[in-house]
């Protein structure tokens, strides 16, 4: 078993794709069911965090810009860490993620264990 | 009560108090001395009371005799005495002034300190539970062996090894520093939780013993709520959980000592007073911003005290199991979540989730699949129940599953 970081991205900028507050509220249950399902399968390593939409980007030469989404419209909305045998299995698991139902996407990255860094 | 009944009763209620006070006085190095003095006191009680009749106030008699024995012991064991009395910073010539304080206040304080000493992470969890049962609850080695489905020998060795370890690590009998309290309290709560579960879910046939284990776990947890430093939200949440669970104690076992499943329980047997107490501690637990697994489990238990099978009830229970599994995985929580899902979203949805669980060495997993397939495909249900029957280890479990199989074949 390996650990994988799932990064959830969606467009926080374009007005016409923004979910209504009711839609966001309705998203809570599928998220909780999906996370609970991963937990029940003992595949959830870290329930991660949701991220606020505001942010800043720091670049060389003291350049600070507002928003994490300067060049692209998509920004990270949250992340979790799961347990899977392979990258393919982790991708299969991610197909159940509710963010896909509102046009978002999931990026899956294997986590390199500490001792392999050295 | 005559002295035949009274002595075991007092042993259960008073032994632990005197031992804790003496342990606090002597330090972790001399737990056995404290145990010996108190055991001697009870031996003397059974000899004297049988001959001369009961004293007017038996508890006071026990306290006086154990105090005298302690002073006697200190007087006759010069080396020990020198070490202890200097540790206690006493004047060596005035033994009688040694204050063996058996006030309720000091008894509670001593027991609390002992809980922290015994629930020290340097000894294994099962030894923490064993020591708590032996010294904080006054259980005999035989009873502990019964509760753990183990032998006296194994338990005896486990306890002495743990005491040696506590001595070697020079564990102080004291409450942890404020900066340490949360971490150490977590270990104490884990032990109390397991102690309670040992009674609630144990496969021991002895119903009285099982109830005693639950009562002791609740008593010790209650002790934590009585002290300002240890009265944290998570402690109240755990106590609330214990109250809700034990409210069903009478309903979940029939006259033959067999487990009655939640669905089949006579709700008239649910103890309303314990349910109210559970609600009371749950409201205390909701102060503060910390959400422990005990909070989540207590609210799940709260919803289970609602008799009606409403959608709201099962939606909430499912939501809470989702939360619990994000905090911490356990096979039991995974199975219970799937059961709640079947209640909230139907058996077909639950079957799809159940098949992802991969708990193929657990008879409860197959019993759940048997339940879920009942009415969907009785043939598959039967197959799963038979697998469960093969995997089940205790007669109790086998009996319950056999009954389901009989019902299906009808």
Interface residues (C-beta under 8 A of the other chain):
Chain A: X29 X32 X33 X35 X36 X37 X39 X40 X41 X42 X44 X47
Chain B: X318 X319 X321 X322 X323 X324 X325 X326 X327 X329 X333 X334 X337 X338 X353 X356 X357 X358
